[in-house]
Amino acid sequence: MITLTRLVEALSRRWWALALLALAIFFMARRLFGYSARMRLLTGHDVFDLQGPLALADVAAQLAHYTPEAVRLYGRYSGIDFPFPFLVALFWAALAIWGLRRARPDVFASGDWRHWVPWCFLGCVCDWIENVANAWVIGRYPPLHGGVATLAVLAKYGKLVAVGITAVIAIAFALWGAYTSISRYVQRRAT
C-alpha cells in the first residue's frame, strides 16, 4: 500500500501524468467497446461487463450463443479489462489528491489522506473478481456454474457502485481544489 500511495501522490503532482493516464484510459475504453461491439455481432449481446441490468437468467441465456470465436474474443477483452480498472482507480485517486492538496494543503501535509487511498481501489477489486468469475463461467460452459455466475453479477454491481462513488468524490475534490486555486490567484492579483 505504501508504494501505491506514493504512486498516487506522484501522479497527483504532475498534470501531464494525469493527462497521459486519462489518454491511456480513453484508448483502452475504446478498445473494450470495440470488442464488445464485435461480441454483439457474434452473440447478439454486449460482453457481460458492459451490459446494464444483468441477472443470472440473462447469463445462462446468452452463454448458449457463445461460439469458440466469442470465447476467444472475450479472452482478448479480458486481457485489457484487467489493467483498465486499475488505471481508472489510479486516475480517480490521483485526481482527488490533486484537489485535496490545492484545497487543503494542511490536511494534505498531515498525510491522513493516505488511509483512504485503498478505498479508491475497491471498484478495481470488484472488477477483477467479476473478470475472473466471468472467465470461469464462459470457459467452463456448459454447464452453467450458477454460484460463480452469481458472484460475477454481484461483483459487477459492486464495481458500479464503488466506481460511481469514487468518481463523484474525486470530481468534487478536484473542483474544490480548482476553485480554491483560482480564488487564491484572483486574491493575489487584486492585492
KOLVOKE-815914 format. One record per residue (C-alpha): residue in one letter; x, y, z; residue number from 1. Coordinates in nm, 4 decimals, always signed. Example, Ala and Ser with C-alpha at 12.3 -4.5 7.8 and 13.67 -1.06 7.14 Angstrom:
BEGIN
R   residu         c1         c2         c3   num
R        A    +1.2300    -0.4500    +0.7800     1
R        S    +1.3670    -0.1060    +0.7140     2
//
This chain:
BEGIN
R   residu         c1         c2         c3   num
R        M    +0.0000    +0.0000    +0.0000     1
R        I    +0.2894    +0.2361    +0.0639     2
R        T    +0.4076    +0.2013    -0.2956     3
R        L    +0.0556    +0.2533    -0.4258     4
R        T    +0.0128    +0.5660    -0.2125     5
R        R    +0.3452    +0.7023    -0.3372     6
R        L    +0.2404    +0.6381    -0.6958     7
R        V    -0.0908    +0.8196    -0.6421     8
R        E    +0.0909    +1.1129    -0.4831     9
R        A    +0.3485    +1.1305    -0.7637    10
R        L    +0.0752    +1.1268    -1.0299    11
R        S    -0.1191    +1.3975    -0.8483    12
R        R    +0.1807    +1.6334    -0.8627    13
R        R    +0.2163    +1.6193    -1.2430    14
R        W    -0.0670    +1.7423    -1.4651    15
R        W    +0.0905    +1.5761    -1.7688    16
R        A    +0.0973    +1.2383    -1.5901    17
R        L    -0.2742    +1.2679    -1.5148    18
R        A    -0.3363    +1.3674    -1.8780    19
R        L    -0.1373    +1.0687    -2.0078    20
R        L    -0.3214    +0.8387    -1.7703    21
R        A    -0.6567    +0.9757    -1.8922    22
R        L    -0.5438    +0.9268    -2.2525    23
R        A    -0.4434    +0.5641    -2.1851    24
R        I    -0.7808    +0.5035    -2.0187    25
R        F    -0.9601    +0.6582    -2.3175    26
R        F    -0.7812    +0.4344    -2.5704    27
R        M    -0.8320    +0.1238    -2.3581    28
R        A    -1.2034    +0.2058    -2.3227    29
R        R    -1.2304    +0.2454    -2.6998    30
R        R    -1.0746    -0.0975    -2.7463    31
R        L    -1.3055    -0.2528    -2.4861    32
R        F    -1.6141    -0.1017    -2.6531    33
R        G    -1.4849    -0.2245    -2.9898    34
R        Y    -1.4538    -0.5795    -2.8590    35
R        S    -1.7998    -0.5539    -2.7088    36
R        A    -1.9432    -0.4413    -3.0434    37
R        R    -1.7829    -0.7436    -3.2114    38
R        M    -1.9258    -0.9651    -2.9369    39
R        R    -2.2697    -0.8183    -3.0074    40
R        L    -2.2326    -0.9266    -3.3716    41
R        L    -2.1325    -1.2799    -3.2677    42
R        T    -2.3771    -1.3414    -2.9831    43
R        G    -2.6421    -1.0721    -3.0077    44
R        H    -2.5290    -0.9153    -2.6767    45
R        D    -2.2501    -0.6980    -2.5387    46
R        V    -1.9959    -0.8603    -2.3094    47
R        F    -2.1381    -0.9197    -1.9628    48
R        D    -1.9231    -0.6408    -1.8136    49
R        L    -2.0813    -0.3711    -2.0303    50
R        Q    -2.4434    -0.4711    -2.0068    51
R        G    -2.6831    -0.2660    -1.7977    52
R        P    -2.9085    -0.4734    -1.5779    53
R        L    -2.7856    -0.8321    -1.5772    54
R        A    -2.9351    -1.1290    -1.3962    55
R        L    -2.8313    -1.4912    -1.3666    56
R        A    -3.1029    -1.5919    -1.6166    57
R        D    -2.9546    -1.3452    -1.8690    58
R        V    -2.6104    -1.5003    -1.8300    59
R        A    -2.7482    -1.8507    -1.8887    60
R        A    -2.9484    -1.7440    -2.1962    61
R        Q    -2.6558    -1.5572    -2.3511    62
R        L    -2.3970    -1.8297    -2.2930    63
R        A    -2.5894    -2.0550    -2.5298    64
R        H    -2.4787    -1.8203    -2.8118    65
R        Y    -2.1084    -1.8202    -2.7220    66
R        T    -1.9190    -1.9822    -3.0059    67
R        P    -1.5473    -2.0696    -2.9760    68
R        E    -1.4764    -1.7417    -3.1576    69
R        A    -1.6810    -1.5495    -2.8981    70
R        V    -1.4894    -1.7214    -2.6170    71
R        R    -1.1570    -1.6174    -2.7754    72
R        L    -1.2870    -1.2636    -2.8206    73
R        Y    -1.3833    -1.2482    -2.4536    74
R        G    -1.0294    -1.3610    -2.3704    75
R        R    -0.8886    -1.0642    -2.5642    76
R        Y    -1.1401    -0.8370    -2.3941    77
R        S    -1.0272    -0.9662    -2.0527    78
R        G    -0.6644    -0.9016    -2.1419    79
R        I    -0.7430    -0.5301    -2.1465    80
R        D    -1.0073    -0.5361    -1.8739    81
R        F    -0.7576    -0.6421    -1.6072    82
R        P    -0.5239    -0.3388    -1.6240    83
R        F    -0.8074    -0.0994    -1.7192    84
R        P    -0.9864    -0.0801    -1.3799    85
R        F    -0.6532    -0.0363    -1.2025    86
R        L    -0.5682    +0.2629    -1.4207    87
R        V    -0.9149    +0.4095    -1.3676    88
R        A    -0.8823    +0.3756    -0.9894    89
R        L    -0.5351    +0.5261    -1.0049    90
R        F    -0.6709    +0.8219    -1.2018    91
R        W    -0.9588    +0.8919    -0.9621    92
R        A    -0.7318    +0.8624    -0.6575    93
R        A    -0.4685    +1.0949    -0.8074    94
R        L    -0.7332    +1.3459    -0.9141    95
R        A    -0.8805    +1.3519    -0.5634    96
R        I    -0.5368    +1.4008    -0.4068    97
R        W    -0.4603    +1.6779    -0.6550    98
R        G    -0.7750    +1.8587    -0.5405    99
R        L    -0.7055    +1.7967    -0.1726   100
R        R    -0.3507    +1.9306    -0.1993   101
R        R    -0.4789    +2.2511    -0.3597   102
R        A    -0.7855    +2.2987    -0.1380   103
R        R    -0.6407    +2.1972    +0.1988   104
R        P    -0.2594    +2.1913    +0.1965   105
R        D    -0.2611    +2.1437    +0.5759   106
R        V    -0.4651    +1.8208    +0.5529   107
R        F    -0.2507    +1.7009    +0.2647   108
R        A    +0.0673    +1.7715    +0.4610   109
R        S    -0.0621    +1.5735    +0.7603   110
R        G    -0.0700    +1.2577    +0.5469   111
R        D    -0.4037    +1.1396    +0.6842   112
R        W    -0.5340    +1.1051    +0.3279   113
R        R    -0.3111    +0.8005    +0.2807   114
R        H    -0.5528    +0.5931    +0.4888   115
R        W    -0.8396    +0.6273    +0.2422   116
R        V    -0.6448    +0.5760    -0.0838   117
R        P    -0.7044    +0.1970    -0.0768   118
R        W    -1.0810    +0.2595    -0.0799   119
R        C    -1.0403    +0.4148    -0.4248   120
R        F    -0.9400    +0.0694    -0.5492   121
R        L    -1.2477    -0.1150    -0.4212   122
R        G    -1.4136    -0.0879    -0.7641   123
R        C    -1.0983    -0.2283    -0.9230   124
R        V    -1.1034    -0.5316    -0.6925   125
R        C    -1.4736    -0.5906    -0.7690   126
R        D    -1.3963    -0.5650    -1.1417   127
R        W    -1.1175    -0.8208    -1.1111   128
R        I    -1.3486    -1.0574    -0.9229   129
R        E    -1.6084    -1.0087    -1.1971   130
R        N    -1.3494    -1.0777    -1.4690   131
R        V    -1.2251    -1.3984    -1.3078   132
R        A    -1.5790    -1.5211    -1.2421   133
R        N    -1.6900    -1.4409    -1.5996   134
R        A    -1.3850    -1.6144    -1.7442   135
R        W    -1.4616    -1.9201    -1.5298   136
R        V    -1.8282    -1.9280    -1.6332   137
R        I    -1.7547    -1.8749    -2.0037   138
R        G    -1.4628    -2.1179    -2.0112   139
R        R    -1.6491    -2.3950    -1.8269   140
R        Y    -1.9860    -2.3627    -2.0011   141
R        P    -2.1751    -2.5976    -2.0291   142
R        P    -2.2871    -2.6491    -1.7592   143
R        L    -2.3600    -2.3108    -1.6080   144
R        H    -2.1788    -2.2725    -1.2777   145
R        G    -2.4560    -2.0815    -1.1020   146
R        G    -2.2617    -1.9847    -0.7906   147
R        V    -1.9729    -1.8400    -0.9902   148
R        A    -2.2124    -1.6635    -1.2295   149
R        T    -2.3941    -1.5122    -0.9305   150
R        L    -2.0587    -1.3939    -0.7934   151
R        A    -1.9848    -1.2289    -1.1300   152
R        V    -2.3191    -1.0478    -1.1300   153
R        L    -2.2783    -0.9323    -0.7682   154
R        A    -1.9212    -0.8159    -0.8361   155
R        K    -2.0481    -0.6239    -1.1399   156
R        Y    -2.2954    -0.4288    -0.9283   157
R        G    -2.0360    -0.3789    -0.6537   158
R        K    -1.7988    -0.2379    -0.9153   159
R        L    -2.0596    +0.0048    -1.0475   160
R        V    -2.1412    +0.1379    -0.7004   161
R        A    -1.7785    +0.1654    -0.5868   162
R        V    -1.6538    +0.3316    -0.9056   163
R        G    -1.9505    +0.5695    -0.9097   164
R        I    -1.8890    +0.6832    -0.5525   165
R        T    -1.5140    +0.7158    -0.6124   166
R        A    -1.5697    +0.9218    -0.9277   167
R        V    -1.8124    +1.1597    -0.7576   168
R        I    -1.5761    +1.2128    -0.4629   169
R        A    -1.2728    +1.2613    -0.6910   170
R        I    -1.4545    +1.5147    -0.9094   171
R        A    -1.5786    +1.7002    -0.6002   172
R        F    -1.2252    +1.7211    -0.4599   173
R        A    -1.0871    +1.8314    -0.7968   174
R        L    -1.3488    +2.1054    -0.8302   175
R        W    -1.2850    +2.2158    -0.4732   176
R        G    -0.9111    +2.2299    -0.5415   177
R        A    -0.9582    +2.4188    -0.8678   178
R        Y    -1.1965    +2.6676    -0.7060   179
R        T    -0.9556    +2.7273    -0.4177   180
R        S    -0.6593    +2.7728    -0.6530   181
R        I    -0.8477    +3.0180    -0.8715   182
R        S    -0.9718    +3.2125    -0.5675   183
R        R    -0.6194    +3.2435    -0.4285   184
R        Y    -0.4886    +3.3550    -0.7650   185
R        V    -0.7601    +3.6210    -0.8008   186
R        Q    -0.6943    +3.7477    -0.4454   187
R        R    -0.3205    +3.7746    -0.5138   188
R        R    -0.3851    +3.9662    -0.8357   189
R        A    -0.6287    +4.2002    -0.6602   190
R        T    -0.3806    +4.2990    -0.3918   191
//
